[in-house]
Amino acid sequence: MPAMLLAALLSMAGPSADYADAKAKADAYEAALAPRDLNALIDAQQLALEAALKACGPWSPGRLPFTIVIAVRADGGVSRSWRNADDPYIDCTVRTVISHTYPVATGKAFHTSFELSFAD
């Protein structure tokens, strides 16, 4: 099974029992990054979220906040994702963010998260 298809199938599985563990790993990784590396990661996440906005439609006021966690391979591609909520908009957002690559500051695989909330 191609890696991209596998990642997409894993991402559509909905909330996972190991979401909390993945989120904790993402928080620890992000907290340990040097400012330059953290800024590069944030820039890559912003590009992925802008692509999600184009692909999935506007983020409407009143939408409940949600978080997506991704596992990033050493080559910058995404190997797995988790989320704390499930609906068609979140599914679309996950499909978009897992299709992007992310900067690997340490040369090793890592977890990172997208925490999305919507202002009225």
Solvent accessible surface area in square Angstrom, and as a share of the most:
residue,aa,sasa,rsa
1,M,153,0.68
2,P,91,0.57
3,A,68,0.53
4,M,106,0.47
5,L,87,0.43
6,L,82,0.41
7,A,3,0.03
8,A,18,0.14
9,L,87,0.43
10,L,62,0.31
11,S,0,0.00
12,M,87,0.39
13,A,82,0.63
14,G,7,0.07
15,P,84,0.53
16,S,35,0.23
17,A,113,0.88
18,D,58,0.30
19,Y,39,0.15
20,A,71,0.55
21,D,75,0.39
22,A,2,0.01
23,K,33,0.14
24,A,60,0.47
25,K,99,0.42
26,A,0,0.00
27,D,65,0.34
28,A,65,0.50
29,Y,34,0.13
30,E,39,0.17
31,A,90,0.69
32,A,88,0.68
33,L,22,0.11
34,A,51,0.40
35,P,106,0.67
36,R,190,0.69
37,D,36,0.19
38,L,56,0.28
39,N,86,0.44
40,A,44,0.34
41,L,3,0.02
42,I,82,0.41
43,D,84,0.44
44,A,15,0.12
45,Q,21,0.09
46,Q,96,0.42
47,L,116,0.57
48,A,0,0.00
49,L,32,0.16
50,E,74,0.33
51,A,31,0.24
52,A,0,0.00
53,L,77,0.38
54,K,177,0.75
55,A,70,0.54
56,C,26,0.16
57,G,22,0.22
58,P,110,0.69
59,W,69,0.24
60,S,50,0.33
61,P,88,0.56
62,G,57,0.55
63,R,67,0.24
64,L,146,0.72
65,P,84,0.53
66,F,3,0.01
67,T,14,0.08
68,I,0,0.00
69,V,0,0.00
70,I,0,0.00
71,A,12,0.09
72,V,1,0.01
73,R,92,0.34
74,A,59,0.46
75,D,104,0.54
76,G,2,0.02
77,G,7,0.07
78,V,8,0.04
79,S,45,0.29
80,R,81,0.29
81,S,5,0.03
82,W,16,0.06
83,R,1,0.00
84,N,72,0.37
85,A,33,0.26
86,D,79,0.41
87,D,49,0.26
88,P,112,0.70
89,Y,21,0.08
90,I,7,0.03
91,D,34,0.17
92,C,23,0.14
93,T,0,0.00
94,V,1,0.00
95,R,105,0.38
96,T,18,0.10
97,V,0,0.00
98,I,8,0.04
99,S,58,0.37
100,H,53,0.24
101,T,98,0.57
102,Y,8,0.03
103,P,51,0.32
104,V,38,0.22
105,A,48,0.37
106,T,82,0.48
107,G,53,0.51
108,K,145,0.61
109,A,70,0.54
110,F,9,0.04
111,H,35,0.15
112,T,0,0.00
113,S,10,0.07
114,F,6,0.02
115,E,115,0.51
116,L,17,0.08
117,S,88,0.57
118,F,32,0.13
119,A,90,0.70
120,D,152,0.79
